[in-house]
Amino acid sequence: MSIKRETVLVALGLLAFAPSSFAQQSSKEFGNELLRQRCASCHAIGPSDRSRHPRAPEFRNIVKRYSPDTLAEALAEGIMTGHPDMPIVTFEPHEIGPIIEYLEQLSKEHR
């Protein structure tokens, strides 16, 4: 009986140290994924895609207009301006850095 218990404890210990999908993603990839999940239904988030909503600007253009600090503040406080039917969007503190990293990369690709 104790062998089974030890086997279960070892298995649980290995699971605790197994890499999560987040750990396998780079910070920029995580930022891209967050934007894909929350923003891509209206906005173009990539280097060449088009926004699905006619009044939603492409993120590659947004990053040309606003500094990373301004964008980080807006992401934390909630973006309340945008296209007329845009919902208020906020992100958690741990999500903002990866989003900014992705947007900075996008900005560098489109100078």
C-alpha positions as CSV (number, residue, x, y, z in Angstrom):
1,M,0.0,0.0,0.0
2,S,2.8,2.4,0.8
3,I,4.4,1.8,-2.7
4,K,1.2,3.0,-4.4
5,R,1.1,6.0,-2.1
6,E,4.7,6.9,-2.9
7,T,4.0,6.4,-6.6
8,V,1.1,8.8,-6.4
9,L,3.2,11.4,-4.5
10,V,6.0,11.2,-7.1
11,A,3.6,11.6,-10.0
12,L,2.0,14.6,-8.3
13,G,5.4,16.1,-7.7
14,L,6.3,15.6,-11.4
15,L,3.1,17.3,-12.5
16,A,3.8,20.3,-10.2
17,F,7.0,20.9,-12.2
18,A,5.7,20.1,-15.7
19,P,5.9,23.1,-17.9
20,S,2.7,25.0,-18.5
21,S,1.7,26.2,-22.0
22,F,2.5,29.8,-20.7
23,A,6.0,28.8,-19.7
24,Q,6.5,27.4,-23.2
25,Q,5.4,30.6,-24.9
26,S,7.6,33.7,-25.2
27,S,6.3,36.8,-23.6
28,K,5.5,38.3,-27.0
29,E,3.6,35.1,-28.1
30,F,1.6,35.4,-24.9
31,G,0.8,39.0,-25.7
32,N,-0.2,38.1,-29.2
33,E,-2.5,35.3,-27.9
34,L,-4.2,37.7,-25.4
35,L,-4.9,40.2,-28.3
36,R,-6.1,37.4,-30.5
37,Q,-8.5,36.2,-27.8
38,R,-9.8,39.7,-26.8
39,C,-9.4,42.0,-29.7
40,A,-9.1,40.2,-33.0
41,S,-12.8,39.9,-33.5
42,C,-12.7,43.6,-34.5
43,H,-9.1,44.6,-34.8
44,A,-6.3,43.4,-37.1
45,I,-3.5,42.4,-34.6
46,G,-1.0,41.1,-37.1
47,P,1.5,42.6,-39.5
48,S,-0.7,42.5,-42.6
49,D,-4.3,41.4,-41.7
50,R,-7.3,43.7,-42.0
51,S,-9.7,44.7,-39.2
52,R,-13.0,42.9,-39.3
53,H,-14.8,46.0,-38.0
54,P,-14.7,48.9,-40.4
55,R,-14.0,51.4,-37.7
56,A,-11.5,49.4,-35.7
57,P,-8.0,50.5,-36.5
58,E,-5.3,48.0,-37.1
59,F,-2.9,47.6,-34.2
60,R,0.1,48.1,-36.4
61,N,-1.3,51.7,-36.9
62,I,-2.2,52.2,-33.3
63,V,1.4,51.5,-32.2
64,K,2.6,54.2,-34.6
65,R,0.4,56.8,-32.8
66,Y,0.9,56.0,-29.2
67,S,3.9,55.3,-27.1
68,P,4.3,52.0,-25.2
69,D,3.8,53.9,-21.9
70,T,0.6,55.4,-23.1
71,L,-0.7,52.1,-24.3
72,A,0.3,50.3,-21.1
73,E,-1.6,52.9,-19.0
74,A,-4.7,52.5,-21.3
75,L,-4.5,48.7,-21.1
76,A,-4.4,48.9,-17.3
77,E,-7.1,51.5,-16.8
78,G,-9.4,50.3,-19.5
79,I,-9.7,51.5,-23.0
80,M,-12.9,53.6,-23.2
81,T,-12.4,55.2,-26.5
82,G,-12.2,53.5,-29.8
83,H,-14.8,52.6,-32.4
84,P,-18.3,53.5,-31.3
85,D,-19.5,50.0,-30.3
86,M,-16.2,49.0,-28.7
87,P,-16.6,47.5,-25.2
88,I,-14.5,48.7,-22.3
89,V,-11.4,46.5,-22.3
90,T,-9.0,46.0,-19.4
91,F,-6.1,43.7,-18.9
92,E,-4.5,42.3,-15.7
93,P,-1.1,43.7,-14.7
94,H,0.7,40.5,-15.6
95,E,-0.8,40.7,-19.1
96,I,0.2,44.2,-20.0
97,G,4.0,43.7,-20.4
98,P,3.6,40.8,-22.9
99,I,1.1,42.8,-24.9
100,I,3.4,45.8,-25.0
101,E,6.3,43.6,-26.1
102,Y,4.2,42.2,-28.9
103,L,3.1,45.6,-30.0
104,E,6.6,46.9,-29.9
105,Q,7.7,44.1,-32.2
106,L,4.8,44.8,-34.5
107,S,5.8,48.5,-34.6
108,K,9.4,47.6,-35.5
109,E,8.1,45.4,-38.4
110,H,6.1,48.4,-39.8
111,R,8.3,51.4,-39.8
